[in-house]
Amino acid sequence: MAPLCPHPAPASPRLRRNARIRSACVVLAVVAATALGGCSSSRQAAVATHAAPASGDAMPGTSEARSAVARWAASYDQNPQDADAILGYANALTLNAQTAQSMAVLRKGVLQHPDNQPIASAYGKVLAMNGQFEEALNVIKRVQNPAQPDWRLLSAEAAVLDQMGNHERARSLYHQALQIVPDDPSILNNLALSHLLSNELPEAEYNLRRAVALQGSDARVRQNLALVLGLRGKFQEAEQVATMDLSGEEARANIAYLREMLGSARG
């Protein structure tokens, strides 16, 4: 998904407010990530894209996330050419914010399995997380079959396009992916975040609520919903959702900070 990057100086009070709300999104998400062990960049913290589950609801830096990395590392060391081990290990590394190591594993995996679509999808996402957008698109498109498109590759391409600011095209691809796998929580999450990047908060909330209600959604989806609820002024519900994965003190601190940021945005 796209980074919430600074925009040129807005030309109207409404656009200035929207830019400040984007800043609030980044800062609040970084606060949440830091409380949980942290991501190394606002891009990773602010927008939680999905790969194949490797550590369940574990957040970066937790004992669960580290255990998942250790388990998959053992499988990978035993058979470094096994596609499942490559993907599982890389995903566990990504979910633990070990992005550079994940990229190295996937780069080798793509060379070993040039036609493997899940590996290409995961590699494209990690490249995009590091700002290598054109390379990410090339990796994804090289293995995509237009006659029988893979939904993971569609979602991965959409995530890259969102990071490049092409939200309309990205959402078209998310909807294509949902036609193949209806009600997939990872696609709904990323679709919601695409709307969030355009400050289309009702649409973001709607898709995140759908994603949270589905089997397979995880802590990242819930924290994205908490963020959007807070941005819409639904602070009490946002705190309730946040406390499903954060301590009460951490959740209250995040919501209090969001209130302050939004208050400044209205000024």
Buried (B, 14 or more C-beta within 10 A) or exposed (E): BBBBEEEEEEEEEEBEBBBBBBBBBBBBBBBBBBBBBBBEBBBBBBBBBBBBBBBEBBBBBBEBBBBBBEBBBEBBEEEBEBBBBBBBBBBBBBBBBBBEBBBBBBBBBBEBBEEBBBBBBBBBBBBBBBEBBEBBBEBBEEBBEEEEBBBBBBBBBBBBBBBBBBBEEBBBBBEBBBEBEEEBBBBBBBBBBBBBBBBBBEBBBBBBBBBBEBEEBBBBBBBBBBBBBBBBEBBEEBBBBBBBBBEEEBBBBBBEBBBEBBEEBEE
